[in-house]
Amino acid sequence: MQENNLEMDNYNIRITVSDDETAAYICLKRPVDNIPEYTLNMLLDYARNAGVVYGINEDVLQTILVKKVFDKNVKFAQGTPAVDGQDGWFEFFFDENVDTKPKILKDGSVDYSEYGSVPSVVQGQRLVTYHPSVPCRNGVNVRGVSILAKKGKDLARLKGKGFSVDEKGINYIAKYDGKVTYLDKRLVVDNELVIEGDVTYNTGNVEFQNDIHILGNVCTGVSVTSQKGSIIVDGYVEQAALFAKKDIVLKNGMQGNGKGKIEAGGDVKGKFFEQVNITCKGDVQANAIMNTRIDSGQDIIVSGKYGVIVGGSVSALRYISANIIGNMSEVRTEIKAGFDGDLFVLLSQCEQNKAESEKALRDVTGALEKISLAMERLSTPELSKKRMQLMRIKIECDTKVNELEKRLQEIVDQMAKSNLAKVTINKVVNPGTVISINGVKSIVTEENHHVEYARRGAGIIVYNIGE
């Protein structure tokens, strides 16, 4: 507190200003006998002399004089506090923090029951409301000095797709039915087809551009295709065919009877797969895989209480992990990690093909330039026809070069993944199992516990990993 004291004859006035200078207090000492009383003008003059010029409440001072309030601090001046502005903020009308990852149970198995539980919305539903910033208000202290307030900041409009925004940029509305997410500061409504019952022979095949969510089962004899999105099935899948550009998730599992088929551009996940043919570019994750053929572009992870792979042939470009492989009956089970072939030969051939295609592209581009120059001097039907033929050839060459460039990158990626190829058995691998690492085979002739197989040089090494 800042104090100012005045002593004159038998008068004593003390004025105190708060540290933040937003309030001032006055204390009057009782005057001795036969001395004139304090006056309002006297108090006002002293307040000004003490530097207090703003927010003075004369009624308070008058009350002090009338009631003869002595030897007590009384607040007589109050500044106007600064009011900070408030930043703009978004109010979401859905849970934007949904965790769609499958749950790991105590026994190590994976529970897919909550997978894909992303909020659903309907066309016209309000998704988000923007609350604009609130302006600030500067204040004034008792000394008459301005107190600057913090200004509120407005936020940029949300980016994303599948929604519209009103003219004022306040309300965000879903354009169509689907599922809504807010990830990486992007608001996205994905068009989703929800099938509430089973997909059967009577309902027919299902084909949709975006995500498909089947709340029931997928029965024998039908196919489900998502051209650009993912497929989620809450129930069971029988002898059916599932095709998706992204992921395929079966919250229960699939019994394919040898003819069930799954193809995915992303991951494939499910409780179990039995007698199914699976091809995917990502991972395969399950709690059990039985008599199934798998070709995975990355890893195969089988976990849980059993975590078993028995029968069939499973192949992953990088990594295969299971608790148990094979069984006591020594059922033939093929486990392949890495690439079964010479990637360097493929890479060399692809590079040669790309070089030839690039030369053909340069040749046709040069020919087109000559035709264009000739047509500047004399345009004839023959030259126009020749130019059209060369344009078609150029487009074909362009396409081929791009395809070969993409294939080259795929081979390089495959080489990087296959260099890490290994097979991990957390419990036991049984006789009857054939393990291949980058084309080199090892036949299991006796039980091995807690081991890992990896390629070293021209052979395969086996080492313990502990319990």
LINKAPE-V766930 format. One record per residue. N is the residue number from 0. PHI is phi in whole degrees, -180 to 180 (NA if undefined). NEAR is the number of other ideal C-beta (glycine too) atoms within 12 Angstrom. D_FIRST is the distance of its C-alpha to the first C-alpha in Angstrom with 1 decimal. Layout:
N:PHI:NEAR:D_FIRST
N:PHI:NEAR:D_FIRST
This chain:
0:NA:17:0.0
1:-102:21:3.8
2:-111:19:6.4
3:-129:25:10.0
4:-119:19:12.8
5:-128:24:16.5
6:-124:13:19.4
7:-143:17:22.8
8:51:14:25.8
9:-104:17:25.0
10:-97:24:22.0
11:-148:23:18.4
12:-123:38:15.7
13:-122:28:11.9
14:-115:37:9.9
15:-120:28:6.3
16:-112:33:5.7
17:-62:24:4.8
18:-59:13:5.2
19:-89:19:8.7
20:59:31:8.8
21:-100:25:11.1
22:-148:31:10.1
23:-132:42:9.4
24:-125:33:9.9
25:-124:43:12.3
26:-134:28:13.6
27:-104:33:17.1
28:-82:23:18.9
29:-62:18:22.5
30:-74:23:24.7
31:-75:13:27.8
32:-61:8:31.3
33:65:8:33.2
34:-109:14:30.1
35:-54:14:29.8
36:-71:20:27.3
37:-63:31:24.2
38:-121:19:25.3
39:-61:23:23.9
40:-63:14:24.5
41:-61:24:22.7
42:-67:36:19.5
43:-66:26:20.1
44:-63:21:20.7
45:-68:31:17.6
46:-59:35:15.5
47:-65:22:17.6
48:-64:17:17.2
49:-83:29:13.4
50:91:23:14.1
51:-93:38:13.8
52:-127:22:17.3
53:-129:27:17.6
54:76:29:17.8
55:-73:32:17.8
56:-104:26:19.8
57:-66:18:22.0
58:-63:14:23.6
59:-64:27:20.4
60:-62:33:20.2
61:-65:21:23.9
62:-63:19:23.8
63:-58:30:21.3
64:-71:26:23.9
65:-67:14:26.9
66:-88:13:25.9
67:54:16:24.3
68:-85:24:21.1
69:-118:22:19.7
70:57:16:17.2
71:-145:18:15.4
72:-73:23:12.2
73:-128:29:13.8
74:-75:28:12.9
75:-122:37:15.0
76:-139:37:14.3
77:-134:25:14.6
78:-75:29:15.3
79:-96:22:18.3
80:-68:23:17.6
81:-75:22:19.9
82:-116:18:22.8
83:-66:20:24.4
84:-72:20:28.2
85:-114:20:30.4
86:-66:19:33.1
87:-65:23:36.6
88:-151:18:38.4
89:-102:27:41.8
90:-104:19:42.9
91:-95:23:46.0
92:-103:21:48.6
93:-151:30:50.3
94:-78:18:49.3
95:-86:24:48.7
96:-114:12:48.3
97:-71:20:51.8
98:-100:15:53.2
99:-92:23:56.9
100:-71:18:57.8
101:-61:31:60.4
102:-86:19:59.4
103:-94:17:60.6
104:-81:18:62.0
105:-61:10:62.1
106:-83:15:65.7
107:93:21:64.7
108:-75:28:66.4
109:-108:35:64.8
110:-102:24:64.2
111:-95:35:64.5
112:-63:22:64.2
113:-98:20:60.7
114:-64:31:61.6
115:81:36:61.3
116:-79:25:59.2
117:-87:32:57.5
118:-54:27:56.3
119:-99:29:59.1
120:-133:34:58.6
121:-117:21:61.0
122:-56:19:61.5
123:88:16:59.1
124:-73:25:56.4
125:-75:23:52.8
126:-100:39:51.4
127:-144:33:48.0
128:-121:22:45.7
129:-94:26:43.1
130:-102:20:39.9
131:-63:21:38.6
132:-65:18:35.1
133:-100:19:32.7
134:-62:18:31.2
135:-85:20:27.5
136:-136:20:25.5
137:-70:20:22.9
138:-112:26:19.8
139:-138:23:18.0
140:-87:30:14.3
141:-68:38:13.4
142:-89:29:14.1
143:85:21:17.5
144:-96:22:17.4
145:-67:17:19.4
146:-111:25:18.2
147:-78:17:21.3
148:-101:20:22.7
149:-78:19:25.1
150:-77:19:28.7
151:-84:20:31.1
152:-106:17:34.3
153:-89:20:37.8
154:-99:20:40.3
155:-70:12:43.8
156:-63:23:46.7
157:-68:33:48.2
158:-102:17:51.3
159:150:25:54.4
160:-156:20:57.5
161:85:31:59.1
162:-147:34:56.6
163:-121:25:56.0
164:-127:25:52.8
165:-70:16:52.5
166:-59:7:52.0
167:-85:12:48.3
168:72:20:47.9
169:-98:22:46.5
170:-105:24:49.2
171:-107:35:51.3
172:-121:24:54.7
173:-67:33:57.4
174:-79:24:60.6
175:-157:23:62.9
176:-65:22:63.2
177:168:33:62.2
178:-119:35:59.5
179:-119:40:56.0
180:-137:33:53.8
181:-131:29:50.5
182:-130:18:50.8
183:52:11:49.4
184:63:15:47.6
185:-122:18:51.0
186:-94:33:52.0
187:-133:33:55.7
188:-108:36:58.1
189:-94:37:61.4
190:-62:30:64.4
191:-133:35:65.8
192:-97:31:69.0
193:-107:28:68.7
194:-108:29:72.0
195:-76:15:71.5
196:-110:17:74.9
197:-87:26:77.3
198:-102:38:78.9
199:-128:22:82.6
200:-60:16:86.0
201:-72:12:86.0
202:-76:21:82.6
203:89:15:83.6
204:-70:22:81.8
205:-118:33:78.1
206:-139:22:77.0
207:-151:29:73.6
208:-69:20:71.7
209:-105:29:68.3
210:-65:41:67.2
211:-125:41:69.4
212:-123:38:68.3
213:-103:40:71.1
214:-81:22:70.1
215:-106:26:73.6
216:-103:29:76.3
217:-114:46:78.2
218:-93:31:81.9
219:-61:24:85.0
220:91:22:86.4
221:-120:31:83.4
222:-127:30:81.1
223:-128:45:77.4
224:-129:31:76.2
225:-110:36:72.7
226:-70:21:73.3
227:-127:22:69.7
228:-123:34:67.7
229:-116:41:67.7
230:-125:51:69.7
231:-124:44:68.3
232:-121:45:70.7
233:-77:32:69.5
234:-92:29:73.0
235:-98:28:75.9
236:-121:45:77.9
237:-101:34:81.6
238:-78:27:84.2
239:-132:39:82.3
240:-125:33:80.9
241:-122:44:77.3
242:-131:32:76.2
243:-146:43:72.7
244:-69:25:71.1
245:-110:30:68.0
246:-92:36:67.7
247:-128:51:69.9
248:-126:47:68.5
249:-109:48:70.6
250:-65:35:68.5
251:-109:31:71.7
252:-171:37:74.4
253:-141:47:77.7
254:-112:29:81.3
255:-93:35:83.2
256:52:20:86.8
257:84:20:87.3
258:-120:19:86.9
259:-67:37:83.2
260:-139:35:81.4
261:-134:46:77.8
262:-133:31:76.7
263:-140:39:73.1
264:-81:23:71.3
265:-121:29:68.3
266:-93:34:68.1
267:-125:49:70.3
268:-136:46:68.9
269:-173:50:70.5
270:-66:36:71.1
271:-153:37:74.6
272:-133:44:77.3
273:-133:34:81.0
274:54:28:83.9
275:-127:43:81.8
276:-106:30:81.9
277:-122:44:78.4
278:-131:28:77.5
279:-152:41:74.0
280:-91:28:71.9
281:-107:34:69.0
282:-89:34:68.8
283:-118:49:70.8
284:-127:46:69.0
285:-160:47:70.7
286:-97:37:71.2
287:-159:36:74.9
288:-131:50:77.4
289:-131:34:81.1
290:49:31:84.2
291:-123:41:82.1
292:-104:31:82.3
293:-130:47:79.0
294:-128:30:78.3
295:-107:43:74.6
296:-79:30:73.0
297:-142:32:70.3
298:-118:35:69.9
299:-124:44:71.5
300:-120:36:69.4
301:-119:46:71.0
302:-132:35:68.8
303:109:34:68.5
304:-59:19:70.5
305:-101:26:73.7
306:55:32:72.7
307:-109:39:76.3
308:-117:51:78.4
309:-139:37:82.1
310:74:32:84.9
311:76:34:84.8
312:-141:30:83.4
313:-119:46:79.7
314:-134:41:78.6
315:-133:48:75.1
316:-72:39:74.4
317:-124:34:71.8
318:-148:34:71.2
319:-129:46:72.8
320:-135:38:71.3
321:-153:45:72.8
322:-78:33:73.1
323:-131:35:76.8
324:-124:47:79.4
325:79:38:82.9
326:-147:25:84.4
327:-67:15:86.9
328:-80:13:89.8
329:60:21:89.1
330:-61:24:88.8
331:-64:21:88.6
332:-132:39:85.1
333:-101:34:84.3
334:-122:46:80.8
335:-125:40:80.2
336:-120:44:77.1
337:94:38:76.9
338:-115:34:79.5
339:-89:25:83.1
340:164:21:84.5
341:-100:17:84.0
342:-68:28:80.9
343:-65:17:81.6
344:-65:14:84.9
345:-62:23:83.3
346:-63:25:80.7
347:-63:15:83.4
348:-65:19:85.5
349:-66:28:82.6
350:-63:21:81.6
351:-65:16:85.2
352:-62:22:85.4
353:-66:26:82.2
354:-63:19:83.6
355:-65:18:86.8
356:-67:28:85.0
357:-67:22:82.8
358:-65:17:86.0
359:-61:24:87.6
360:-67:27:84.5
361:-63:18:84.7
362:-63:18:88.4
363:-71:28:88.1
364:-65:22:85.2
365:-63:16:87.4
366:-64:23:90.3
367:-64:26:88.1
368:-63:17:87.0
369:-66:18:90.7
370:-62:28:91.6
371:-63:19:88.8
372:-64:15:90.1
373:-64:19:93.6
374:-72:21:92.6
375:-68:12:91.0
376:-84:11:94.5
377:-155:12:96.5
378:-95:16:95.4
379:-124:13:98.1
380:-58:11:98.2
381:-66:14:99.0
382:-66:22:96.0
383:-63:17:93.7
384:-65:15:95.2
385:-63:22:94.8
386:-64:26:91.2
387:-63:17:90.5
388:-62:18:92.1
389:-68:28:89.9
390:-63:20:86.8
391:-65:16:87.6
392:-65:23:88.3
393:-63:26:85.0
394:-62:18:83.0
395:-64:18:84.9
396:-66:27:84.1
397:-57:21:80.4
398:-62:17:80.3
399:-66:25:82.1
400:-62:27:79.9
401:-64:18:76.7
402:-64:18:78.3
403:-69:28:79.3
404:-63:22:75.8
405:-65:16:74.4
406:-65:23:77.0
407:-59:27:76.2
408:-65:18:72.6
409:-62:22:73.7
410:-66:29:76.0
411:-62:20:73.2
412:-64:22:70.9
413:-62:31:73.7
414:-64:26:74.3
415:-64:19:70.6
416:-71:28:70.7
417:-67:35:74.1
418:-65:21:73.1
419:-100:25:70.8
420:-61:39:73.5
421:-164:35:73.8
422:-126:48:74.6
423:-114:39:72.6
424:-116:37:74.2
425:-78:31:71.7
426:-124:29:74.4
427:-145:27:78.1
428:-116:41:80.4
429:-97:33:83.9
430:-57:22:87.3
431:98:24:88.5
432:-93:42:85.4
433:-113:32:85.7
434:-111:46:82.6
435:-119:34:82.6
436:-123:38:79.9
437:50:37:80.4
438:89:22:84.1
439:-97:27:84.9
440:-99:23:86.1
441:-139:28:85.8
442:-97:24:87.7
443:-82:32:86.3
444:-107:16:89.1
445:-149:16:87.3
446:-58:21:84.0
447:-126:29:80.9
448:-117:21:77.6
449:52:19:74.1
450:-130:31:75.3
451:-134:30:74.4
452:-109:39:77.0
453:-148:30:76.3
454:-84:29:78.4
455:-134:17:78.9
456:64:10:81.4
457:-92:11:84.6
458:-132:17:84.0
459:-117:30:81.6
460:-108:19:79.8
461:-124:27:78.8
462:-140:17:76.0
463:-76:15:74.3
464:-116:20:70.7
465:80:11:70.3
466:-79:11:69.7
